[in-house]
Amino acid sequence: MTDRLYYTDPYAVEFDATVVSVAPVPGDRARHAVVLDRTAFYPTSGGQPFDTGALGTVRVVDVVDEDDGRIVHVVEGDLPSGPVHGTIDWSRRFEHMQQHTGQHVLSASFDRLLQVRTVSFHLGTASSTIDLAREVTADEIARAERDANRVVWEDRPVTIRFADAEEAARMPLRKESKREGVLRLVEVEGFDVSACGGTHVARTGAIGIIAVAGSEKFKGGTRLEFLCGGRALAGFHALGDTVAASVRLLSVLPSELPAAIDRVQTDSRELRRQLRDLQTRLAGHEAAALAERAEPAGSMRVVVAALDGWDANGLKTVAAAIAARPGHAALLVSSPPPAAIVVARAPDVMLDSAAMLKQLTAQFGGKGGGRPELAQGGGLTGDVNAMLAAAKSAFGLI
């Protein structure tokens, strides 16, 4: 069992230990799994990611908590048995401490103010989340956020203590622990007591700020995204950059952004409607011109053509207009590749459009499907002229 130095001193940045075992990582000759007699490296556990850093001169790229109590350090390189000096990546460790303690405070605020418990917690690389047991309103989120920051700015002590199950049962734990034996308890003075094995700041003031960045319904409850400390500052700067760029592009004041975006969306919808109308009119003219050049193939007349600049919907409109003529069929592809393709035929034409499409996608790739009267697909690659030649051959035109 590895002695976990971070349990009692999360601020430990360097430590000395002894290498107990070294083994190659299966399937990766460049990496080794190292076990020490003691470590300050935190392993992935309880929603908090692992620490990085170095053992001697080799980088620690993963830390794993094994079921038997050992902590395995995955290093890039090899290490000899014996003494080794470990160094923690402090910026990563402290960021995780800010987020994790911030989560305790935020979860306690929801619990104390609204009697809403936290179901789970995840500390991500850019932001963190908590899942709440029920849906909460924007007003409730704002109340809990304000209360959490009050506790942060009061700079309350955050202490670590150990208690057996009997003693812990007499304490006001926010959430009953399922662990047996001695529990590690993290206490925010006068506000929260929780069983936790993670790393935490010594005082709530070190959290800096807790900012709820977003929320969504999740499994009957609410998932909140939040940022603490340095992450909150980075998020503020990113939001400011986004607003500044939007203001420049739209030539409005920041307060006018919502109205400006609404106008842009309205204009865009109107332009798309006009474009659809114009494309429908153009498709009619294009279909008429192509139908005039239709080639006889048995009892039907066939149009096989490549149309530059037309998307799948446009091709479908043109092909359908051609197929509206009795005795006509059309096979149209877009250009350049990857090509969209549409096959259509009039009701009085004996042709399985879906089978024809399948024949061409088998030769030129892509995928699609449809019905005997109309089929469409996309992703065909290769020379467009070769596609047209293959289509004409299938119709018996060449």
C-alpha positions in Angstrom: 0.0 0.0 0.0 1.3 3.4 -1.0 1.6 6.2 1.6 -0.5 9.0 0.2 1.2 12.3 1.2 -1.5 14.4 -0.5 -4.0 13.2 2.1 -2.4 15.3 4.8 -0.5 17.9 2.8 -2.1 18.9 -0.6 0.4 21.7 -0.9 3.4 19.3 -1.1 5.1 20.1 -4.4 8.2 18.0 -3.9 8.9 14.8 -2.0 11.4 11.9 -1.7 10.5 8.3 -2.0 11.7 4.8 -2.9 10.9 3.0 -6.1 9.3 -0.3 -5.0 8.7 -1.8 -8.5 9.0 -1.0 -12.2 7.2 -2.8 -15.0 6.7 -2.1 -18.7 3.3 -0.9 -19.7 1.7 -3.6 -21.8 1.6 -2.6 -25.5 3.8 0.5 -24.9 7.5 -0.1 -24.6 8.3 3.6 -24.1 6.4 3.7 -20.8 6.7 2.0 -17.5 4.5 1.6 -14.5 6.2 2.7 -11.3 5.1 2.0 -7.7 6.6 4.0 -4.8 6.5 3.5 -1.1 5.1 7.1 -0.7 3.8 9.7 -3.1 2.4 13.2 -3.4 0.9 12.4 -6.9 -2.9 12.3 -6.8 -4.5 9.5 -8.9 -7.7 9.8 -10.9 -10.4 9.3 -8.3 -13.7 10.8 -7.1 -14.2 12.9 -10.2 -10.8 14.6 -10.0 -8.1 14.0 -12.6 -4.6 12.8 -11.8 -1.5 15.0 -11.2 1.4 15.2 -13.6 5.0 16.1 -13.0 8.3 14.1 -12.8 10.0 11.3 -11.0 13.7 12.1 -11.3 14.2 13.1 -14.9 11.2 11.1 -16.4 7.7 12.6 -16.9 4.7 11.3 -15.1 1.8 11.1 -17.6 -0.8 9.2 -15.7 -1.5 8.1 -12.1 -3.7 5.1 -11.3 -5.3 4.1 -8.0 -5.2 0.3 -7.8 -7.7 -1.7 -5.8 -5.0 -3.2 -3.6 -4.0 0.3 -2.3 -1.0 0.8 -4.5 -0.7 4.0 -6.7 0.8 3.3 -10.1 2.7 6.1 -11.8 2.9 5.8 -15.6 6.2 7.4 -16.7 7.7 8.1 -20.1 10.9 6.2 -19.8 12.4 3.9 -17.2 13.5 4.2 -13.6 15.9 2.1 -11.5 14.9 0.8 -8.1 15.9 2.9 -5.1 15.6 6.6 -4.0 13.8 9.0 -6.3 12.8 12.7 -6.1 9.3 13.6 -7.2 8.0 16.9 -8.4 4.3 17.8 -8.9 3.1 20.1 -11.6 1.9 22.8 -9.2 -0.2 24.9 -11.6 -2.3 21.8 -12.5 -2.5 20.6 -8.9 -3.6 24.1 -7.6 -6.2 24.5 -10.4 -7.7 21.2 -9.4 -7.7 22.2 -5.8 -9.6 25.4 -6.6 -12.2 23.5 -8.7 -12.7 20.7 -6.1 -13.0 22.9 -3.1 -15.3 25.3 -5.1 -17.5 22.2 -5.9 -17.8 21.5 -2.2 -18.9 25.0 -1.4 -21.3 25.2 -4.4 -22.8 21.9 -3.6 -23.2 22.8 0.0 -25.0 26.1 -1.0 -27.5 24.1 -3.0 -28.0 21.7 -0.2 -28.4 24.3 2.6 -30.4 26.9 0.7 -32.6 24.7 -1.5 -32.3 21.1 -0.1 -31.0 19.9 -3.4 -28.3 17.3 -3.2 -25.4 16.8 -5.6 -25.5 13.4 -7.2 -22.1 13.5 -9.0 -19.1 15.7 -9.8 -16.7 15.8 -12.7 -13.6 17.9 -13.0 -12.8 18.4 -16.7 -9.8 19.9 -18.4 -11.6 23.2 -19.2 -14.6 23.2 -16.8 -16.3 21.2 -14.2 -19.8 19.9 -13.6 -22.1 18.9 -10.8 -25.3 16.9 -11.3 -28.2 18.0 -9.1 -30.9 15.7 -8.0 -33.8 17.8 -9.4 -34.3 20.5 -11.9 -33.5 24.0 -10.6 -34.5 27.4 -11.9 -32.2 30.2 -13.1 -33.2 32.2 -9.9 -32.3 29.2 -7.7 -28.9 28.9 -9.5 -28.2 32.6 -8.9 -29.1 32.4 -5.2 -26.8 29.4 -4.7 -24.0 31.0 -6.7 -24.2 34.2 -4.6 -24.2 32.2 -1.3 -21.2 30.1 -2.5 -19.2 33.2 -3.3 -20.1 34.8 0.1 -18.4 31.8 1.7 -15.4 32.1 -0.7 -14.9 35.8 0.2 -15.2 35.1 3.9 -12.0 33.2 3.5 -13.0 30.4 5.8 -10.5 27.7 6.8 -10.6 24.4 5.0 -9.3 21.6 7.2 -8.7 17.9 6.9 -9.3 15.4 9.6 -9.8 11.6 9.9 -12.7 9.9 11.7 -13.9 6.3 12.1 -17.4 5.4 11.0 -18.9 5.7 14.4 -17.5 9.2 14.9 -18.5 10.3 11.4 -22.0 9.1 12.0 -22.3 11.8 14.7 -21.1 14.5 12.4 -23.2 16.7 10.0 -21.9 15.1 6.8 -23.6 16.6 3.7 -23.7 13.2 2.1 -23.5 9.8 3.9 -20.4 8.0 2.9 -20.5 4.4 1.7 -16.9 3.8 2.7 -16.1 1.7 5.7 -13.3 2.2 8.2 -11.5 5.5 8.7 -12.9 8.4 6.7 -11.0 11.4 5.4 -13.2 14.4 6.1 -12.9 17.9 4.4 -14.5 20.7 6.4 -15.3 24.2 5.4 -15.5 25.9 8.7 -19.2 26.4 9.8 -20.5 25.5 6.3 -19.8 22.0 5.1 -18.3 18.6 6.1 -17.8 16.0 3.5 -16.0 12.7 3.2 -13.5 13.2 0.3 -10.1 11.9 -0.8 -9.3 14.8 -3.1 -6.9 17.7 -2.8 -8.2 21.1 -1.5 -7.1 24.6 -0.8 -6.4 25.6 2.8 -8.9 28.5 2.9 -11.9 29.3 0.8 -10.4 32.6 -0.3 -8.0 30.6 -2.5 -10.9 29.5 -4.6 -11.1 33.1 -5.9 -14.6 33.0 -7.4 -17.2 30.4 -8.3 -19.0 31.2 -11.6 -21.8 29.0 -13.0 -21.2 29.0 -16.7 -24.3 27.1 -17.9 -27.0 24.5 -17.0 -29.0 21.9 -18.7 -31.6 19.3 -17.9 -30.0 15.9 -17.2 -31.5 12.6 -16.1 -34.4 14.2 -14.3 -32.2 16.8 -12.6 -29.9 19.6 -13.6 -26.3 19.5 -14.8 -24.4 22.7 -13.9 -21.1 23.7 -15.5 -19.0 25.9 -13.3 -15.6 27.6 -13.2 -13.4 28.6 -10.2 -10.4 30.8 -9.7 -8.0 30.9 -12.7 -10.5 29.1 -14.9 -13.2 31.7 -14.1 -10.8 34.5 -15.1 -9.9 32.7 -18.4 -13.6 32.2 -19.1 -14.2 35.9 -18.5 -11.5 36.9 -20.9 -12.7 34.4 -23.5 -16.3 35.8 -23.2 -14.9 39.4 -23.4 -13.0 38.5 -26.6 -16.1 36.9 -28.1 -18.3 40.0 -27.3 -15.6 42.3 -28.7 -15.3 40.4 -31.9 -19.1 40.3 -32.3 -19.4 44.0 -31.7 -16.8 44.8 -34.4 -18.5 42.5 -36.9 -22.0 43.9 -36.3 -21.0 47.5 -35.6 -23.1 47.8 -32.5 -22.6 48.4 -28.8 -22.3 45.4 -26.5 -25.8 46.1 -25.1 -27.2 46.0 -28.6 -25.9 42.6 -29.5 -29.0 40.5 -28.8 -31.2 42.8 -31.0 -28.5 42.8 -33.7 -28.2 39.0 -33.7 -32.0 38.7 -33.9 -32.0 41.0 -37.0 -29.3 39.0 -38.6 -31.2 35.8 -38.0 -34.4 37.3 -39.4 -32.6 38.5 -42.5 -30.9 35.2 -43.0 -34.2 33.3 -42.8 -35.7 35.7 -45.4 -32.7 35.3 -47.7 -32.9 31.5 -47.4 -36.6 31.7 -48.4 -35.8 33.9 -51.4 -33.0 31.5 -52.4 -35.3 28.5 -52.3 -37.8 30.4 -54.4 -35.2 31.4 -57.0 -33.7 27.9 -57.0 -37.2 26.4 -57.6 -37.7 28.7 -60.6 -34.3 28.1 -62.0 -34.8 24.3 -61.5 -37.8 24.5 -63.7 -35.9 26.2 -66.5 -32.9 23.8 -66.1 -35.3 20.8 -66.2 -37.0 22.0 -69.3 -33.6 22.6 -71.1 -32.3 19.1 -70.0 -35.6 17.4 -71.0 -35.2 18.8 -74.5 -31.9 16.9 -74.8 -33.3 13.7 -73.3 -32.1 10.5 -75.1 -34.3 7.6 -76.0 -33.7 4.4 -74.1 -36.2 1.8 -74.9 -39.7 3.1 -74.1 -38.4 6.0 -72.0 -36.4 9.2 -72.5 -33.4 9.6 -70.2 -31.5 12.6 -69.0 -28.0 11.9 -67.6 -26.1 15.0 -66.7 -23.7 16.6 -64.2 -24.8 20.0 -62.9 -22.2 22.4 -61.5 -23.0 24.3 -58.3 -26.2 22.5 -57.4 -26.6 20.9 -54.0 -28.5 17.7 -53.3 -31.8 19.6 -52.8 -31.4 21.4 -56.0 -30.6 18.2 -57.9 -33.7 16.6 -56.4 -35.9 19.6 -57.6 -34.5 19.4 -61.1 -34.8 15.7 -61.3 -38.4 15.7 -60.0 -39.3 18.3 -62.6 -37.9 16.1 -65.4 -39.7 13.1 -64.0 -43.0 15.0 -63.9 -43.0 14.5 -67.7 -44.5 11.3 -68.9 -42.0 8.7 -70.1 -39.0 10.6 -68.7 -36.3 9.6 -66.2 -33.3 11.5 -64.9 -30.0 10.7 -63.3 -28.2 13.9 -62.1 -24.9 14.3 -60.3 -23.3 17.4 -58.7 -19.9 18.6 -59.7 -17.2 18.7 -58.5 -16.8 15.5 -56.3 -17.6 14.3 -53.8 -20.8 14.2 -55.8 -24.5 14.1 -54.8 -26.7 12.0 -56.9 -30.4 11.8 -57.7 -32.3 9.3 -59.7 -36.0 9.9 -60.6 -38.5 8.5 -63.0 -42.1 9.2 -64.2 -44.9 7.0 -62.8 -45.3 5.3 -66.3 -41.6 4.4 -66.5 -40.4 0.9 -65.6 -37.2 1.8 -63.6 -36.0 1.0 -60.1 -34.3 4.3 -59.1 -33.0 2.8 -55.8 -31.4 -0.2 -57.7 -29.7 2.2 -60.1 -28.3 4.3 -57.3 -27.0 1.2 -55.5 -25.2 0.2 -58.7 -23.4 3.5 -59.0 -22.5 3.8 -55.3 -21.0 0.3 -55.4 -18.7 1.6 -58.2 -17.9 5.1 -57.0 -18.5 4.9 -53.2 -20.8 7.0 -51.2 -24.2 6.0 -49.8 -27.8 6.6 -50.2 -31.2 5.1 -50.8 -34.8 5.7 -51.7 -37.8 4.2 -53.5 -38.2 2.9 -57.1 -39.6 6.3 -58.2 -36.9 8.5 -56.5 -33.6 7.8 -54.8 -30.7 10.0 -53.8 -27.3 9.8 -52.2 -24.0 11.5 -51.8 -20.3 11.1 -51.3 -19.5 9.6 -54.7 -15.8 10.1 -55.6 -13.9 9.8 -58.8 -14.1 11.4 -62.3 -17.5 12.8 -63.0 -17.3 11.9 -66.7 -16.7 8.3 -65.6 -19.8 8.4 -63.4 -21.9 9.7 -66.4 -20.5 7.0 -68.7 -21.3 4.3 -66.1 -24.9 5.7 -65.8 -25.4 5.9 -69.5 -24.2 2.3 -69.8 -26.6 1.2 -67.1 -29.4 2.8 -69.1 -28.2 1.2 -72.3 -27.4 4.5 -73.9 -23.8 3.4 -74.8 
